[in-house]
Amino acid sequence: MKRRHFNGGNSNGPFGLGNCYDNGIGTTKDEEKAFQWYLKSAEGRNTKDEEKALEWYLK
């Protein structure tokens, strides 16, 4: 997986990384890393990302 594709001020970047770790896309599936990236994405105040982070928190 190439993290550089998710950097550079792209608001969907951290969510995309979370999704990759969540589903094992281009990397080994890792729920802890997925949650960390979803949370980081939610800190950017994107509603979709906040919902995903909350979903993971409530697991």
N, C-alpha and C positions, 0 to 999 in steps of 0.2 A: 504494500500500500504506500502511496506517495502522499505524505502529509502536506507537501508544498501546494498541492492542488486545493487544499482546504484552508490555506492561509491567505494573507493579503487583504484583510478587511472584509472578506466575504461573510455576510451574516449567517449564511447557511453552512459555513465550514465546520464549526464544531458539531453541529447536528449531523452532518454527513459522516464525520469520523465516528460519532456515537453509533450511528446506524451500521457502519462497517464492522465495528467491534461487536455490536449487538447480534448481527446476522452472519458474522464470519466472512465478510466480503473482502477478499484480498488480504486477509490476515486471520489469525486464530481467533475464534470466538472468545470474548473476554467480557463478562458482564460488569465487572468492576470498572474497567476502562470505559465501557459503554456509558455507564452511569456518570462517570467523571466528565465525559465529553458532553452528554446531554445537560448536565448541570451547568457546565461552562457556557453552553449555548443559551440556556435559560437566563443566565445572568445578563445576556444581551437584550433581554426584554421582548423576545419573540414569543408570542402566545403559544404557537405550536410546540416550541421547545420547552416552555414552562410546563405544559401539559405532559409531555413525555418524561421530564425529570420527576414530576409528581407521581406519575404512574410507576416509575422505577423505585421511588422512595417508599411507596406503599406496598411493594412486593414483600 
